[in-house]
Amino acid sequence: MASVPDSGPAAPPPPPVWSAQAAGQAQVTYGGFWIRLVAYIIDAIVLSVVVGVIAAIMGVNLFNPEHPEAAYDPTLNLISLVISWLYFALMESSERGATLGKMAVGLRVVSSSGQRLSFLNATGRYFAKLLSALILCIGFLMIAFTDRKRGLHDMIAGTLVVKYP
């Protein structure tokens, strides 16, 4: 009796195709503002848990209403920045080309030519997000209004966020 491979919900997503436009596909679907926001919220939850565990290990109580200044530990802030940078840069330059949040909603980050991101390119994209945030988040709002759904950080880094089938 031949077994049929399981294609149910437990099956992993298809392997990445490092092209913004696959051979049999007529049109690329870009990740828009709202789906990218959902992906970012998922990533923020994951990172918050990791940083919370590290804060607890360091003895920093982030939820002490009597001493709120304890949450502003410069060492913890630096560690948080490094963890966030490595999370986004390593995940987006990985074989999957996506963070956990992007994988959950079916998105992938590719270069403008549809290729896999290098770690350096993903690092540039991460730090360009700081600029997108500094200008009153207008760099993120641009995603809703540009033709290929690119934010300022995507334009600076030369990247696209595409939806995979």
Backbone as a printed PyTorch tensor [residue, N CA C, xyz], in Angstrom:
tensor([[[  0.8480,  -1.1710,   0.0000],
         [  0.0000,   0.0000,   0.0000],
         [  0.8940,   1.2340,   0.0000]],

        [[  0.7380,   2.0920,  -0.9800],
         [  1.5610,   3.3020,  -1.0920],
         [  1.0330,   4.3700,  -0.1520]],

        [[  1.9530,   5.0410,   0.5180],
         [  1.5150,   6.0990,   1.4360],
         [  1.5150,   7.4420,   0.7030]],

        [[  0.5310,   8.2300,   1.0120],
         [  0.4000,   9.5520,   0.4210],
         [  0.9860,  10.5530,   1.4070]],

        [[  1.8710,  11.4690,   0.9560],
         [  2.4560,  12.4250,   1.8930],
         [  1.3670,  13.3200,   2.4870]],

        [[  1.5350,  13.6110,   3.7670],
         [  0.5700,  14.4580,   4.4750],
         [  0.7160,  15.8980,   4.0150]],

        [[ -0.3680,  16.4820,   3.5610],
         [ -0.3270,  17.8840,   3.1480],
         [ -1.2620,  18.7160,   4.0030]],

        [[ -1.5370,  18.2260,   5.2090],
         [ -2.4380,  18.9120,   6.1300],
         [ -1.7800,  20.1360,   6.7360]],

        [[ -2.4180,  20.7180,   7.7380],
         [ -1.9170,  21.9350,   8.3360],
         [ -0.5780,  21.7670,   9.0520]],

        [[ -0.1970,  20.5250,   9.3890],
         [  1.0670,  20.3040,  10.0770],
         [  2.2480,  20.2860,   9.1120]],

        [[  1.9850,  20.2150,   7.8210],
         [  3.0700,  20.1810,   6.8450],
         [  3.7800,  21.5320,   6.8230]],

        [[  5.1120,  21.5320,   6.7070],
         [  5.8420,  22.8090,   6.6880],
         [  5.5380,  23.5820,   5.4080]],

        [[  5.7730,  24.8820,   5.4370],
         [  5.5350,  25.6620,   4.2280],
         [  6.4820,  25.2150,   3.1270]],

        [[  6.1550,  25.5100,   1.8960],
         [  7.0230,  25.0790,   0.7960],
         [  8.3950,  25.7340,   0.9120]],

        [[  9.4190,  25.0870,   0.3720],
         [ 10.7460,  25.6880,   0.4340],
         [ 10.7650,  27.0010,  -0.3470]],

        [[ 11.6390,  27.9160,   0.0520],
         [ 11.6430,  29.2160,  -0.6130],
         [ 12.0700,  29.1160,  -2.0690]],

        [[ 11.4670,  29.9340,  -2.8630],
         [ 11.8570,  30.0820,  -4.2590],
         [ 12.4260,  31.4800,  -4.3480]],

        [[ 13.7150,  31.5800,  -4.5580],
         [ 14.3650,  32.8820,  -4.4900],
         [ 14.1770,  33.6750,  -5.7580]],

        [[ 12.9440,  33.9390,  -6.0320],
         [ 12.5950,  34.8000,  -7.1440],
         [ 11.3030,  35.4960,  -6.7910]],

        [[ 11.2600,  36.7970,  -6.9850],
         [ 10.0450,  37.5430,  -6.6740],
         [  8.9120,  37.1370,  -7.6030]],

        [[  9.2610,  36.5950,  -8.7570],
         [  8.2400,  36.1390,  -9.6960],
         [  8.6090,  34.7450, -10.1780]],

        [[  7.8860,  33.7590,  -9.6990],
         [  8.1620,  32.3750, -10.0790],
         [  7.7920,  32.1580, -11.5410]],

        [[  8.3430,  31.1110, -12.1280],
         [  8.1660,  30.8600, -13.5560],
         [  6.7030,  30.7300, -13.9660]],

        [[  5.8970,  30.0260, -13.1870],
         [  4.5150,  29.8060, -13.5700],
         [  3.5550,  30.8730, -13.0780]],

        [[  4.0740,  31.8670, -12.3820],
         [  3.2320,  32.8790, -11.7750],
         [  3.1100,  34.0830, -12.6840]],

        [[  1.9020,  34.5830, -12.8630],
         [  1.6880,  35.7270, -13.7260],
         [  2.0330,  37.0340, -13.0210]],

        [[  1.7720,  37.1080, -11.7170],
         [  1.9710,  38.3630, -11.0050],
         [  2.4290,  38.0970,  -9.5830]],

        [[  3.3010,  38.9630,  -9.0820],
         [  3.8040,  38.8620,  -7.7260],
         [  2.8000,  39.5260,  -6.7950]],

        [[  2.5770,  38.9120,  -5.6380],
         [  1.7230,  39.5130,  -4.6180],
         [  2.6180,  40.0500,  -3.5190]],

        [[  2.5170,  41.3380,  -3.2680],
         [  3.3530,  41.9770,  -2.2570],
         [  2.6390,  41.9950,  -0.9120]],

        [[  3.4200,  41.9690,   0.1540],
         [  2.8620,  42.0400,   1.4980],
         [  2.4800,  43.4720,   1.8170]],

        [[  1.2040,  43.7120,   2.0450],
         [  0.7070,  45.0490,   2.3280],
         [  0.8880,  45.4620,   3.7790]],

        [[  0.4080,  46.6450,   4.0830],
         [  0.5960,  47.2540,   5.3980],
         [  0.0260,  46.4060,   6.5280]],

        [[ -1.2330,  45.9970,   6.4320],
         [ -1.8900,  45.3230,   7.5500],
         [ -1.3140,  43.9460,   7.8340]],

        [[ -1.0150,  43.1830,   6.8010],
         [ -0.4680,  41.8410,   7.0410],
         [  0.9520,  41.9440,   7.6120]],

        [[  1.6890,  42.9630,   7.1790],
         [  3.0290,  43.1680,   7.7320],
         [  2.9500,  43.6440,   9.1840]],

        [[  1.9190,  44.4130,   9.5160],
         [  1.7280,  44.8410,  10.8970],
         [  1.4370,  43.6320,  11.7870]],

        [[  0.6030,  42.7190,  11.3240],
         [  0.3120,  41.4990,  12.0890],
         [  1.5950,  40.6920,  12.2960]],

        [[  2.3980,  40.5660,  11.2530],
         [  3.6650,  39.8380,  11.3590],
         [  4.5770,  40.5050,  12.3830]],

        [[  4.6110,  41.8330,  12.3730],
         [  5.4740,  42.5450,  13.3140],
         [  4.9890,  42.3740,  14.7500]],

        [[  3.6840,  42.3500,  14.9530],
         [  3.1490,  42.1470,  16.3070],
         [  3.5600,  40.7590,  16.8310]],

        [[  3.4980,  39.7560,  15.9760],
         [  3.9390,  38.4120,  16.3650],
         [  5.4230,  38.4330,  16.7390]],

        [[  6.2360,  39.0930,  15.9090],
         [  7.6700,  39.1950,  16.2010],
         [  7.9220,  39.9500,  17.5050]],

        [[  7.1510,  41.0090,  17.7550],
         [  7.3160,  41.7940,  18.9780],
         [  6.9920,  40.9590,  20.2080]],

        [[  5.9910,  40.1020,  20.1060],
         [  5.6480,  39.2230,  21.2340],
         [  6.7930,  38.2440,  21.4970]],

        [[  7.3180,  37.6380,  20.4470],
         [  8.4340,  36.6980,  20.5930],
         [  9.6330,  37.3930,  21.2400]],

        [[  9.9840,  38.5760,  20.7340],
         [ 11.1360,  39.2990,  21.2730],
         [ 10.8880,  39.7640,  22.7090]],

        [[  9.6630,  40.1370,  23.0320],
         [  9.3420,  40.5660,  24.4010],
         [  9.5330,  39.4330,  25.3980]],

        [[  9.1400,  38.2430,  25.0010],
         [  9.3210,  37.0820,  25.8850],
         [ 10.8150,  36.8240,  26.1030]],

        [[ 11.5900,  36.8630,  25.0370],
         [ 13.0310,  36.6080,  25.1460],
         [ 13.6940,  37.6590,  26.0250]],

        [[ 13.3980,  38.9320,  25.7890],
         [ 14.0020,  40.0010,  26.5870],
         [ 13.5100,  39.9380,  28.0290]],

        [[ 12.2510,  39.5740,  28.2500],
         [ 11.7340,  39.4200,  29.6070],
         [ 12.4720,  38.3500,  30.3810]],

        [[ 12.7700,  37.2400,  29.7120],
         [ 13.5290,  36.1590,  30.3640],
         [ 14.9350,  36.6430,  30.7000]],

        [[ 15.5710,  37.3430,  29.7760],
         [ 16.9240,  37.8560,  30.0270],
         [ 16.9040,  38.8750,  31.1630]],

        [[ 15.8740,  39.7380,  31.1940],
         [ 15.7500,  40.7200,  32.2740],
         [ 15.6020,  40.0140,  33.6160]],

        [[ 14.8110,  38.9540,  33.6500],
         [ 14.6310,  38.2050,  34.9000],
         [ 15.9440,  37.5760,  35.3450]],

        [[ 16.7110,  37.0510,  34.3980],
         [ 18.0160,  36.4570,  34.7160],
         [ 18.9580,  37.5340,  35.2770]],

        [[ 18.8620,  38.7550,  34.7100],
         [ 19.7140,  39.8590,  35.1710],
         [ 19.2110,  40.4670,  36.4800]],

        [[ 18.0200,  40.0560,  36.9230],
         [ 17.4670,  40.5900,  38.1560],
         [ 16.7330,  41.9060,  37.9970]],

        [[ 16.3740,  42.2610,  36.7590],
         [ 15.6400,  43.4960,  36.4910],
         [ 14.1530,  43.1710,  36.4690]],

        [[ 13.3880,  43.8340,  37.3390],
         [ 11.9450,  43.6370,  37.3910],
         [ 11.2940,  44.6970,  36.5110]],

        [[ 10.8440,  44.3020,  35.3270],
         [ 10.2560,  45.2460,  34.3730],
         [  8.8610,  45.6980,  34.7740]],

        [[  8.2510,  45.0350,  35.7510],
         [  6.8540,  45.3190,  36.1010],
         [  6.7070,  45.8130,  37.5400]],

        [[  7.6890,  46.5240,  38.0490],
         [  7.6290,  47.0370,  39.4120],
         [  7.0860,  48.4620,  39.3990]],

        [[  5.8150,  48.6620,  39.7970],
         [  5.2300,  49.9990,  39.7440],
         [  5.8610,  50.9800,  40.7320]],

        [[  6.5210,  50.4780,  41.7790],
         [  7.1620,  51.3520,  42.7560],
         [  8.4820,  51.9200,  42.2490]],

        [[  9.1350,  51.2030,  41.3340],
         [ 10.4220,  51.6470,  40.7870],
         [ 10.4370,  51.4800,  39.2690]],

        [[  9.6800,  52.3100,  38.5340],
         [  9.6310,  52.1510,  37.0790],
         [ 10.9650,  52.4350,  36.3950]],

        [[ 11.8450,  53.1710,  37.0590],
         [ 13.1530,  53.4760,  36.4660],
         [ 14.0140,  52.2220,  36.3120]],

        [[ 13.6870,  51.1580,  37.0260],
         [ 14.4430,  49.9120,  36.9240],
         [ 14.3440,  49.3150,  35.5270]],

        [[ 13.2760,  49.6210,  34.8000],
         [ 13.1050,  49.0920,  33.4440],
         [ 14.0290,  49.7790,  32.4470]],

        [[ 14.6870,  50.8660,  32.8510],
         [ 15.5610,  51.6130,  31.9470],
         [ 17.0240,  51.2880,  32.1930]],

        [[ 17.3070,  50.0350,  32.3330],
         [ 18.6770,  49.5730,  32.5240],
         [ 19.4180,  49.6770,  31.1910]],

        [[ 20.4910,  50.4860,  31.0990],
         [ 21.1820,  50.6540,  29.8110],
         [ 21.7660,  49.3560,  29.2630]],

        [[ 22.2320,  48.4840,  30.1380],
         [ 22.7740,  47.2020,  29.6840],
         [ 21.6730,  46.3640,  29.0540]],

        [[ 20.5150,  46.3200,  29.7050],
         [ 19.3860,  45.5550,  29.1660],
         [ 18.9190,  46.1510,  27.8400]],

        [[ 18.9260,  47.4730,  27.7290],
         [ 18.5290,  48.1180,  26.4740],
         [ 19.4870,  47.7550,  25.3420]],

        [[ 20.7780,  47.7360,  25.6300],
         [ 21.7620,  47.3610,  24.6160],
         [ 21.5950,  45.8950,  24.2140]],

        [[ 21.4040,  45.0310,  25.2100],
         [ 21.1860,  43.6080,  24.9290],
         [ 19.9260,  43.4300,  24.0870]],

        [[ 18.8690,  44.1620,  24.4250],
         [ 17.6060,  44.0960,  23.6760],
         [ 17.8070,  44.5170,  22.2260]],

        [[ 18.5690,  45.5840,  21.9980],
         [ 18.8500,  46.0500,  20.6370],
         [ 19.6160,  44.9980,  19.8440]],

        [[ 20.6250,  44.3990,  20.4520],
         [ 21.4350,  43.3780,  19.7750],
         [ 20.5960,  42.1440,  19.4490]],

        [[ 19.7620,  41.7170,  20.4010],
         [ 18.9080,  40.5470,  20.1610],
         [ 17.9310,  40.8290,  19.0300]],

        [[ 17.3220,  42.0010,  19.0420],
         [ 16.3710,  42.3750,  18.0030],
         [ 17.0500,  42.4220,  16.6320]],

        [[ 18.2280,  43.0460,  16.5640],
         [ 18.9730,  43.1330,  15.3070],
         [ 19.3180,  41.7410,  14.7810]],

        [[ 19.8590,  40.8870,  15.6520],
         [ 20.2400,  39.5480,  15.2090],
         [ 19.0210,  38.7220,  14.8080]],

        [[ 17.9240,  38.8630,  15.5370],
         [ 16.6950,  38.1270,  15.2000],
         [ 16.2460,  38.4760,  13.7850]],

        [[ 16.0800,  39.7660,  13.5050],
         [ 15.5900,  40.1710,  12.1920],
         [ 16.6170,  39.8890,  11.0920]],

        [[ 17.8700,  40.2360,  11.3280],
         [ 18.8850,  40.0590,  10.2790],
         [ 19.1480,  38.5810,   9.9770]],

        [[ 19.2740,  37.7530,  10.9990],
         [ 19.5450,  36.3330,  10.7610],
         [ 18.3420,  35.6160,  10.1480]],

        [[ 17.1530,  35.9170,  10.6430],
         [ 15.9580,  35.2450,  10.1190],
         [ 15.6670,  35.6720,   8.6750]],

        [[ 15.7890,  36.9660,   8.3800],
         [ 15.4620,  37.4340,   7.0310],
         [ 16.5380,  37.0720,   6.0080]],

        [[ 17.7550,  36.7780,   6.4710],
         [ 18.7960,  36.3390,   5.5390],
         [ 18.9260,  34.8160,   5.5320]],

        [[ 18.0710,  34.1360,   6.2690],
         [ 18.1080,  32.6740,   6.3350],
         [ 17.5070,  32.0630,   5.0680]],

        [[ 17.5000,  30.7430,   5.0340],
         [ 16.9320,  30.0320,   3.8880],
         [ 15.4470,  30.3380,   3.7050]],

        [[ 14.7330,  30.5160,   4.8060],
         [ 13.2960,  30.8380,   4.7330],
         [ 13.0540,  32.2880,   4.3260]],

        [[ 13.9820,  33.1800,   4.6410],
         [ 13.8400,  34.5750,   4.2450],
         [ 12.7650,  35.3160,   5.0090]],

        [[ 12.4570,  34.8720,   6.2260],
         [ 11.3700,  35.4900,   6.9810],
         [ 11.5560,  35.2700,   8.4710]],

        [[ 11.0280,  36.2080,   9.2560],
         [ 10.9770,  36.0470,  10.7020],
         [  9.8220,  35.1070,  11.0360]],

        [[  9.6770,  34.7720,  12.3000],
         [  8.5700,  33.8930,  12.7010],
         [  7.2220,  34.5260,  12.3720]],

        [[  7.0970,  35.8250,  12.5880],
         [  5.8520,  36.5240,  12.2670],
         [  5.5450,  36.5020,  10.7830]],

        [[  6.5520,  36.7470,   9.9650],
         [  6.3470,  36.7180,   8.5090],
         [  6.0130,  35.3050,   8.0330]],

        [[  6.6720,  34.3100,   8.6130],
         [  6.3470,  32.9290,   8.2390],
         [  4.8990,  32.6040,   8.6010]],

        [[  4.4450,  33.0950,   9.7500],
         [  3.0810,  32.8010,  10.2070],
         [  2.0280,  33.3610,   9.2580]],

        [[  2.3260,  34.4800,   8.6010],
         [  1.3440,  35.0880,   7.6960],
         [  1.6910,  34.8670,   6.2230]],

        [[  2.7360,  34.0900,   5.9560],
         [  3.0630,  33.7240,   4.5790],
         [  3.8120,  34.7720,   3.7960]],

        [[  4.7060,  35.5040,   4.4570],
         [  5.5030,  36.5220,   3.7700],
         [  6.9670,  36.1250,   3.7430]],

        [[  7.6920,  36.6990,   2.8090],
         [  9.1270,  36.4630,   2.6750],
         [  9.7770,  37.7710,   2.2200]],

        [[ 10.9840,  38.0440,   2.7060],
         [ 11.7270,  39.2380,   2.3000],
         [ 12.7630,  38.8140,   1.2560]],

        [[ 12.7660,  39.5090,   0.1260],
         [ 13.7210,  39.2360,  -0.9460],
         [ 14.3420,  40.5500,  -1.4010]],

        [[ 15.4230,  40.4560,  -2.1470],
         [ 16.0240,  41.6560,  -2.7280],
         [ 15.1380,  42.1480,  -3.8710]],

        [[ 15.4080,  43.3280,  -4.3540],
         [ 14.6080,  43.8780,  -5.4540],
         [ 14.6450,  43.0000,  -6.6970]],

        [[ 15.7210,  42.2200,  -6.8400],
         [ 15.8250,  41.3170,  -7.9880],
         [ 15.2600,  39.9280,  -7.6720]],

        [[ 14.6890,  39.7610,  -6.4760],
         [ 14.0600,  38.4990,  -6.1200],
         [ 14.9950,  37.4800,  -5.5060]],

        [[ 16.1940,  37.8880,  -5.1300],
         [ 17.1740,  36.9680,  -4.5700],
         [ 17.1130,  36.9670,  -3.0430]],

        [[ 17.6980,  35.9510,  -2.4540],
         [ 17.8040,  35.8360,  -1.0010],
         [ 18.6680,  36.9790,  -0.4700]],

        [[ 18.2980,  37.5290,   0.6790],
         [ 19.0620,  38.6200,   1.2820],
         [ 20.3560,  38.1030,   1.8870]],

        [[ 21.3920,  38.9130,   1.8030],
         [ 22.6210,  38.6130,   2.5390],
         [ 22.4390,  39.1300,   3.9640]],

        [[ 23.2840,  38.6850,   4.8730],
         [ 23.2070,  39.1620,   6.2510],
         [ 23.4310,  40.6710,   6.2990]],

        [[ 24.3650,  41.1700,   5.4950],
         [ 24.6490,  42.6020,   5.4580],
         [ 23.4390,  43.3900,   4.9640]],

        [[ 22.7810,  42.8970,   3.9270],
         [ 21.5910,  43.5590,   3.3990],
         [ 20.4630,  43.5450,   4.4310]],

        [[ 20.2810,  42.4200,   5.1190],
         [ 19.2490,  42.3270,   6.1560],
         [ 19.5780,  43.2440,   7.3320]],

        [[ 20.8650,  43.3860,   7.6470],
         [ 21.2850,  44.3070,   8.7060],
         [ 20.9710,  45.7510,   8.3230]],

        [[ 21.2780,  46.1100,   7.0810],
         [ 20.9570,  47.4570,   6.6010],
         [ 19.4590,  47.7210,   6.6520]],

        [[ 18.6620,  46.7280,   6.3070],
         [ 17.2040,  46.8680,   6.3460],
         [ 16.7330,  47.0780,   7.7800]],

        [[ 17.3080,  46.3360,   8.7260],
         [ 16.9190,  46.4890,  10.1270],
         [ 17.2010,  47.9050,  10.6200]],

        [[ 18.4060,  48.4070,  10.3800],
         [ 18.7490,  49.7370,  10.8830],
         [ 18.0520,  50.8440,  10.0990]],

        [[ 17.6720,  50.5830,   8.8640],
         [ 16.8770,  51.5560,   8.1080],
         [ 15.4780,  51.6870,   8.7070]],

        [[ 15.0040,  50.6210,   9.3900],
         [ 13.7070,  50.7030,  10.0720],
         [ 13.7270,  51.7630,  11.1700]],

        [[ 14.8950,  51.9950,  11.7700],
         [ 15.0040,  53.0470,  12.7780],
         [ 14.7090,  54.4070,  12.1590]],

        [[ 15.1880,  54.6280,  10.9460],
         [ 14.8840,  55.8750,  10.2450],
         [ 13.3950,  55.9560,   9.9210]],

        [[ 12.8190,  54.8520,   9.4750],
         [ 11.3750,  54.8210,   9.1960],
         [ 10.5700,  55.1820,  10.4390]],

        [[ 11.0470,  54.7670,  11.6050],
         [ 10.3500,  55.0610,  12.8590],
         [ 10.5980,  56.4950,  13.3240]],

        [[ 11.8190,  56.9850,  13.1280],
         [ 12.1750,  58.3180,  13.6120],
         [ 11.3810,  59.4390,  12.9490]],

        [[ 10.9540,  59.2440,  11.7360],
         [ 10.2060,  60.2870,  11.0370],
         [  8.7050,  60.0590,  11.2160]],

        [[  8.3260,  59.8990,  12.4960],
         [  6.9240,  59.7350,  12.8960],
         [  6.2600,  58.5300,  12.2330]],

        [[  7.0390,  57.4970,  11.9900],
         [  6.5790,  56.2400,  11.3890],
         [  6.0450,  56.4090,   9.9690]],

        [[  6.3580,  57.5250,   9.3450],
         [  5.9140,  57.7430,   7.9620],
         [  6.5580,  56.7160,   7.0380]],

        [[  7.7920,  56.3060,   7.3590],
         [  8.4600,  55.2840,   6.5620],
         [  7.6970,  53.9730,   6.5290]],

        [[  6.9800,  53.6530,   7.6020],
         [  6.1540,  52.4440,   7.6370],
         [  4.8200,  52.6740,   6.9310]],

        [[  4.2570,  53.8610,   7.1040],
         [  2.9750,  54.1710,   6.4580],
         [  3.0930,  54.1760,   4.9350]],

        [[  4.2930,  54.4140,   4.4200],
         [  4.5150,  54.4000,   2.9740],
         [  4.1310,  53.0560,   2.3630]],

        [[  4.1930,  51.9910,   3.1520],
         [  3.8580,  50.6510,   2.6650],
         [  2.4510,  50.6310,   2.0840]],

        [[  1.5420,  51.3520,   2.7080],
         [  0.1410,  51.3520,   2.2700],
         [ -0.0630,  52.0990,   0.9590]],

        [[  0.8780,  52.9640,   0.5830],
         [  0.6440,  53.8520,  -0.5530],
         [  1.5870,  53.6750,  -1.7370]],

        [[  2.5760,  52.8060,  -1.6360],
         [  3.4970,  52.6150,  -2.7580],
         [  3.0590,  51.4320,  -3.6140]],

        [[  3.4580,  51.4530,  -4.8650],
         [  2.9820,  50.4380,  -5.8130],
         [  3.4360,  49.0240,  -5.4650]],

        [[  4.6510,  48.8430,  -4.9990],
         [  5.1220,  47.5040,  -4.6360],
         [  5.1210,  47.2900,  -3.1290]],

        [[  4.3330,  48.1000,  -2.4160],
         [  4.1510,  47.9800,  -0.9650],
         [  5.4860,  48.0430,  -0.2230]],

        [[  6.2990,  49.0420,  -0.5960],
         [  7.6140,  49.2000,   0.0150],
         [  7.6080,  50.3520,   1.0070]],

        [[  8.1880,  50.1030,   2.1780],
         [  8.4040,  51.1590,   3.1500],
         [  9.7290,  51.8350,   2.8490]],

        [[ 10.0110,  52.9210,   3.5610],
         [ 11.2730,  53.6300,   3.3630],
         [ 12.4510,  52.6970,   3.5900]],

        [[ 12.3760,  51.8540,   4.6110],
         [ 13.4660,  50.9150,   4.9050],
         [ 13.6550,  49.9090,   3.7680]],

        [[ 12.5710,  49.5230,   3.0900],
         [ 12.6890,  48.6200,   1.9390],
         [ 13.3750,  49.3260,   0.7790]],

        [[ 13.0290,  50.5860,   0.5660],
         [ 13.6460,  51.3500,  -0.5210],
         [ 15.1320,  51.5570,  -0.2690]],

        [[ 15.4850,  51.8840,   0.9720],
         [ 16.8940,  52.0940,   1.3210],
         [ 17.6890,  50.8060,   1.1470]],

        [[ 17.1400,  49.6950,   1.6090],
         [ 17.8540,  48.4110,   1.5630],
         [ 17.6850,  47.6740,   0.2380]],

        [[ 16.7890,  48.1520,  -0.6270],
         [ 16.5680,  47.4750,  -1.9090],
         [ 15.8870,  46.1310,  -1.7350]],

        [[ 14.8230,  46.0920,  -0.9140],
         [ 14.1410,  44.8310,  -0.6410],
         [ 12.6540,  44.9190,  -0.9630]],

        [[ 12.0420,  43.7450,  -1.0760],
         [ 10.6020,  43.5990,  -1.2750],
         [ 10.1000,  42.5670,  -0.2720]],

        [[  8.8520,  42.7320,   0.1440],
         [  8.2080,  41.7180,   0.9720],
         [  7.1160,  41.1060,   0.1150]],

        [[  7.2550,  39.8100,  -0.1810],
         [  6.3290,  39.1260,  -1.0790],
         [  5.5650,  38.0340,  -0.3420]],

        [[  4.3830,  37.7640,  -0.8340],
         [  3.5520,  36.6890,  -0.2900],
         [  3.8500,  35.4450,  -1.1060]],

        [[  4.1290,  34.3360,  -0.4220],
         [  4.3700,  33.1030,  -1.1580],
         [  3.1290,  32.2290,  -1.0800]],

        [[  2.9350,  31.4090,  -2.1040],
         [  1.7200,  30.5770,  -2.1600],
         [  1.6990,  29.4900,  -1.1000]]])
